[in-house]
Amino acid sequence: MSVSFVEIGAAAARLEGQAVHTPLIHSPALDERLGAKVLIKPETMQRVGAFKFRGAYNRMVQLSTEERARGVVAFSSGNHAQGVALAARLLGIPALIVMPSDAPKVKVEATKGYGAEVRFYDRMTESREAIAAEVAADRGSTIVPAFDDEHVIAGQGTVGLELVRQAEAMREALDLVVCPVGGGGLISGCSVAIKTLSPQTQIFGVEPEAYDDTRRSLAAGERVTIKPQVRSLCDALESPAPGELTFPIIKRCLAGVVAVSDAEVAEAMRLAFAMLKLVVEPGGCVGLAALLAGKLDARGKTVGLILSGGNVDPELFARVVQGEL
């Protein structure tokens, strides 16, 4: 079952007054650097510091009174964890989040700060899905997936809805939209909204080189699961496969997917800080990295760039800014 534009519009109505309408900003200095007009959508300014709140809230606000009383369970390395935790607090729902023991400290502390219970697991030896399923079965809780859920996808799609409408208000037509790809919730929801409102716009996803499962899946014409041997700087995008619900939308709507290295991501984070005055986490900065590295042809075009999150450990960010990574 696919996600419709109508569902994204309904999600936008549910999120009204809860999610931030993040601005669309413009940097003449970046335009000059890239030879393009880049309209930046900084979801770093969203509640919890990332787009994930949109999908989590849209999923959870639709739970029945009985379902809310039994609570929710989610698994995430950080941003989805925070989105679920905040949505749960706003809606009065108990929440347990299964997080890897090596998750960024800033994301763990924020998740706990919103009132959620956190259960750690070893990402190398344990299955977060199995742990979440066991907890949900024991408690009768609802699992809130990070991306493979129609309501979550529709909620994330409100980013694309806002992006196109804000560009139209600026009298700009988007030639290209660049968006990070993990499991595909954000880019699939956004692509439905964008292609409905602006069919001529090309949409490209960007992944870390070590986790280019969506790029490989598009090349193969079917979902491909990879077995990475290394970690990525982009902890938020370490998905081994696109989702069952997200991949058909991606296959239908995207012009392609490119991959970037950790070094290219670090350079983009430095530029975002120095030129745009924005703190962007590695996974949130892959689109900018692809543009700076020339992985996408942006010259002479009007580009929508989604910066999906800004939750990065201060120590890691300092090392990046100082050129140590």
C-alpha positions as CSV (number, residue, x, y, z in Angstrom):
1,M,0.0,0.0,0.0
2,S,1.4,3.4,-1.0
3,V,1.1,6.7,0.8
4,S,-1.0,9.4,-0.9
5,F,-0.7,13.1,-1.1
6,V,-4.1,13.3,0.7
7,E,-2.6,11.5,3.7
8,I,0.3,13.9,3.8
9,G,-2.1,16.8,3.8
10,A,-4.0,15.1,6.7
11,A,-0.7,14.7,8.6
12,A,0.1,18.4,8.1
13,A,-3.3,19.2,9.7
14,R,-2.5,17.0,12.7
15,L,0.9,18.5,13.1
16,E,-0.4,22.1,13.0
17,G,0.6,23.7,16.2
18,Q,2.8,20.8,17.2
19,A,5.6,20.7,14.7
20,V,7.6,23.7,13.6
21,H,7.2,25.0,10.1
22,T,10.9,25.1,9.5
23,P,12.0,28.1,7.3
24,L,13.4,28.0,3.8
25,I,16.7,29.9,3.9
26,H,19.0,31.1,1.2
27,S,22.8,31.8,1.2
28,P,24.2,33.9,-1.6
29,A,27.7,32.7,-0.6
30,L,26.7,29.0,-1.1
31,D,25.0,29.9,-4.4
32,E,28.2,31.4,-5.6
33,R,30.2,28.4,-4.5
34,L,27.9,26.0,-6.3
35,G,26.8,28.1,-9.3
36,A,23.2,27.3,-8.3
37,K,20.3,28.8,-6.2
38,V,20.1,26.6,-3.1
39,L,17.0,26.9,-0.9
40,I,17.8,25.2,2.4
41,K,15.2,23.4,4.6
42,P,16.9,23.2,8.0
43,E,15.0,20.5,9.9
44,T,17.8,21.1,12.5
45,M,15.3,23.7,13.8
46,Q,12.5,21.2,14.2
47,R,11.4,20.0,17.6
48,V,14.0,17.4,18.9
49,G,16.4,18.8,16.3
50,A,15.4,16.6,13.5
51,F,12.5,15.8,11.1
52,K,11.6,12.6,13.0
53,F,9.2,14.3,15.3
54,R,6.8,14.8,12.4
55,G,6.3,11.1,11.6
56,A,6.3,9.9,15.2
57,Y,3.6,12.4,16.3
58,N,1.5,11.7,13.2
59,R,1.6,7.9,14.0
60,M,1.0,8.2,17.7
61,V,-1.8,10.9,17.7
62,Q,-3.9,8.4,15.9
63,L,-3.7,5.7,18.6
64,S,-6.9,4.8,20.4
65,T,-7.3,5.5,24.1
66,E,-6.7,1.9,24.9
67,E,-3.6,1.7,22.7
68,R,-2.2,4.9,24.4
69,A,-2.6,3.4,27.8
70,R,-0.6,0.3,26.8
71,G,2.3,2.5,25.6
72,V,4.6,2.5,22.6
73,V,8.0,0.9,21.8
74,A,10.5,2.1,19.2
75,F,14.1,1.3,18.2
76,S,16.5,4.0,17.1
77,S,20.0,5.2,17.2
78,G,18.8,8.6,18.2
79,N,16.6,11.0,16.3
80,H,13.5,8.7,15.9
81,A,14.0,7.9,19.6
82,Q,13.7,11.5,20.5
83,G,10.8,12.1,18.2
84,V,8.8,9.2,19.8
85,A,9.8,10.3,23.3
86,L,8.6,13.8,22.8
87,A,5.4,12.8,21.0
88,A,4.7,10.3,23.9
89,R,5.2,13.1,26.5
90,L,2.9,15.4,24.6
91,L,0.2,12.8,24.2
92,G,0.6,11.2,27.7
93,I,1.8,7.8,26.4
94,P,4.4,5.6,28.1
95,A,7.3,5.0,25.8
96,L,10.3,2.6,25.8
97,I,13.1,3.1,23.3
98,V,15.6,0.3,22.3
99,M,18.9,2.1,21.6
100,P,22.4,0.8,20.7
101,S,24.8,1.0,23.6
102,D,27.1,3.1,21.4
103,A,24.4,5.7,20.4
104,P,25.6,9.3,20.6
105,K,25.4,10.4,24.2
106,V,23.6,13.6,23.2
107,K,20.8,11.6,21.6
108,V,20.5,9.2,24.6
109,E,20.3,12.0,27.1
110,A,17.7,13.9,25.1
111,T,15.6,10.7,24.8
112,K,15.6,10.2,28.5
113,G,15.0,13.9,29.1
114,Y,11.7,13.7,27.3
115,G,10.7,11.0,29.8
116,A,11.1,7.8,27.8
117,E,12.5,4.6,29.2
118,V,15.7,3.5,27.4
119,R,16.8,-0.1,27.0
120,F,20.3,-0.6,25.5
121,Y,21.4,-3.4,23.1
122,D,24.7,-4.4,21.4
123,R,24.2,-3.7,17.7
124,M,26.9,-6.3,16.8
125,T,25.3,-9.2,18.7
126,E,21.7,-8.5,19.4
127,S,18.6,-7.7,17.3
128,R,16.8,-4.5,18.2
129,E,13.8,-5.6,16.3
130,A,13.6,-8.8,18.4
131,I,14.0,-6.9,21.6
132,A,11.3,-4.4,20.7
133,A,8.9,-7.2,19.6
134,E,9.4,-9.0,22.9
135,V,8.7,-5.8,24.9
136,A,5.7,-5.0,22.8
137,A,4.3,-8.5,23.3
138,D,4.9,-8.4,27.1
139,R,3.3,-5.0,27.5
140,G,0.7,-5.0,24.8
141,S,2.4,-1.9,23.4
142,T,2.4,-0.5,19.9
143,I,5.6,-0.5,17.9
144,V,6.3,2.8,16.2
145,P,8.6,2.0,13.3
146,A,11.3,4.5,12.3
147,F,10.3,4.5,8.6
148,D,8.3,1.5,7.4
149,D,4.8,2.8,8.4
150,E,2.3,4.7,6.3
151,H,1.5,7.2,9.0
152,V,5.2,7.8,9.8
153,I,6.0,8.3,6.0
154,A,3.0,10.7,5.7
155,G,4.3,12.7,8.6
156,Q,7.8,13.0,7.2
157,G,6.3,13.9,3.8
158,T,5.1,17.2,5.4
159,V,8.8,18.4,5.0
160,G,8.4,18.1,1.2
161,L,5.0,19.7,1.3
162,E,6.3,22.7,3.2
163,L,9.4,22.9,0.9
164,V,7.5,23.2,-2.3
165,R,4.9,25.7,-0.9
166,Q,7.6,27.8,0.6
167,A,9.5,27.9,-2.7
168,E,6.3,28.8,-4.5
169,A,5.8,31.7,-2.1
170,M,9.3,32.9,-3.0
171,R,8.3,32.5,-6.7
172,E,10.9,29.8,-7.2
173,A,10.4,26.5,-9.2
174,L,12.5,23.7,-7.9
175,D,14.6,21.9,-10.5
176,L,16.1,19.5,-8.1
177,V,15.6,18.4,-4.5
178,V,18.4,16.7,-2.5
179,C,17.5,14.6,0.6
180,P,19.3,12.1,2.9
181,V,18.4,8.5,2.7
182,G,18.4,6.0,5.6
183,G,15.5,3.6,5.6
184,G,13.7,5.9,3.2
185,G,10.9,7.4,5.3
186,L,11.8,11.0,4.8
187,I,12.6,10.8,1.1
188,S,9.6,8.6,0.2
189,G,7.1,10.9,2.0
190,C,8.7,14.0,0.6
191,S,8.9,12.6,-2.9
192,V,5.1,11.9,-3.0
193,A,4.4,15.5,-1.9
194,I,7.0,17.1,-4.3
195,K,6.0,15.1,-7.3
196,T,2.3,15.9,-6.7
197,L,2.9,19.6,-6.4
198,S,5.9,20.0,-8.8
199,P,6.0,17.0,-11.2
200,Q,9.0,18.4,-13.1
201,T,11.3,18.5,-10.0
202,Q,14.0,15.8,-10.0
203,I,14.6,14.2,-6.6
204,F,17.9,12.7,-5.6
205,G,18.8,10.7,-2.4
206,V,22.2,10.7,-0.8
207,E,23.6,7.9,1.3
208,P,26.9,7.1,3.1
209,E,29.3,5.1,0.9
210,A,29.4,2.2,3.4
211,Y,25.6,2.1,3.6
212,D,24.5,2.6,-0.1
213,D,21.7,-0.1,0.1
214,T,19.2,2.2,-1.6
215,R,21.5,3.0,-4.5
216,R,22.2,-0.8,-4.9
217,S,18.5,-1.6,-4.7
218,L,17.6,0.9,-7.4
219,A,20.4,-0.6,-9.6
220,A,19.0,-4.1,-9.0
221,G,15.4,-3.2,-9.3
222,E,14.6,-4.8,-6.0
223,R,15.4,-4.3,-2.3
224,V,19.0,-5.3,-1.5
225,T,20.3,-5.9,2.0
226,I,23.9,-5.1,2.6
227,K,26.3,-6.3,5.4
228,P,28.6,-3.4,6.1
229,Q,32.0,-4.2,7.6
230,V,32.6,-0.7,8.9
231,R,30.7,2.1,10.7
232,S,29.8,5.4,9.1
233,L,30.2,8.9,10.5
234,C,26.5,9.1,9.6
235,D,25.1,7.1,12.5
236,A,21.6,8.2,11.6
237,L,21.8,6.6,8.1
238,E,23.1,3.2,9.0
239,S,20.2,1.2,7.5
240,P,21.1,-2.1,5.8
241,A,18.1,-2.0,3.4
242,P,15.4,0.3,2.3
243,G,11.9,-0.3,3.7
244,E,9.3,-2.6,2.3
245,L,6.9,0.4,2.0
246,T,9.5,3.1,1.2
247,F,11.3,1.3,-1.6
248,P,8.4,1.1,-4.1
249,I,7.8,4.9,-3.7
250,I,11.6,5.6,-4.0
251,K,11.7,3.4,-7.2
252,R,8.8,5.3,-8.7
253,C,9.7,8.9,-7.7
254,L,13.5,9.3,-7.5
255,A,15.8,10.3,-10.3
256,G,18.6,8.5,-8.5
257,V,20.8,8.1,-5.4
258,V,24.4,9.0,-4.9
259,A,26.8,8.2,-2.1
260,V,29.3,10.3,-0.2
261,S,32.4,9.5,1.9
262,D,32.9,10.4,5.6
263,A,35.5,12.9,4.5
264,E,33.0,14.6,2.2
265,V,30.4,14.7,4.9
266,A,32.9,16.3,7.4
267,E,33.8,19.0,4.9
268,A,30.1,19.7,4.4
269,M,29.6,20.0,8.2
270,R,32.5,22.5,8.4
271,L,31.0,24.6,5.6
272,A,27.5,24.5,7.1
273,F,29.0,25.8,10.4
274,A,31.3,28.4,8.8
275,M,29.1,29.7,6.0
276,L,25.5,28.9,7.0
277,K,26.1,29.2,10.8
278,L,24.3,25.9,11.2
279,V,25.2,22.9,13.3
280,V,24.2,19.9,11.2
281,E,24.8,16.3,12.2
282,P,26.7,14.0,9.7
283,G,23.6,12.2,8.4
284,G,21.8,15.5,8.0
285,C,24.6,16.9,5.9
286,V,24.9,14.3,3.2
287,G,22.9,16.3,0.7
288,L,25.2,19.3,1.1
289,A,28.2,17.0,0.8
290,A,27.0,15.6,-2.5
291,L,26.5,19.1,-3.9
292,L,29.9,20.3,-2.7
293,A,31.7,17.2,-4.0
294,G,30.1,17.6,-7.5
295,K,28.2,14.3,-7.2
296,L,25.0,16.0,-8.6
297,D,24.8,18.5,-11.4
298,A,23.4,21.6,-9.8
299,R,24.9,24.4,-11.9
300,G,22.3,26.9,-13.1
301,K,19.5,25.1,-11.2
302,T,17.2,26.0,-8.3
303,V,17.9,23.3,-5.7
304,G,15.9,22.4,-2.6
305,L,18.3,21.0,0.0
306,I,17.0,19.2,3.1
307,L,19.3,19.3,6.2
308,S,17.5,16.6,8.2
309,G,18.9,16.9,11.7
310,G,21.4,18.6,14.0
311,N,21.9,16.2,16.9
312,V,25.7,15.7,17.0
313,D,27.9,15.0,20.0
314,P,29.8,18.1,20.9
315,E,33.1,16.2,21.0
316,L,32.6,14.8,17.6
317,F,31.5,18.1,16.2
318,A,34.6,19.8,17.6
319,R,36.8,17.3,16.0
320,V,35.1,17.8,12.7
321,V,35.3,21.6,12.9
322,Q,39.0,21.4,13.8
323,G,39.7,19.3,10.7
324,E,40.6,16.1,12.7
325,L,38.0,14.0,10.7
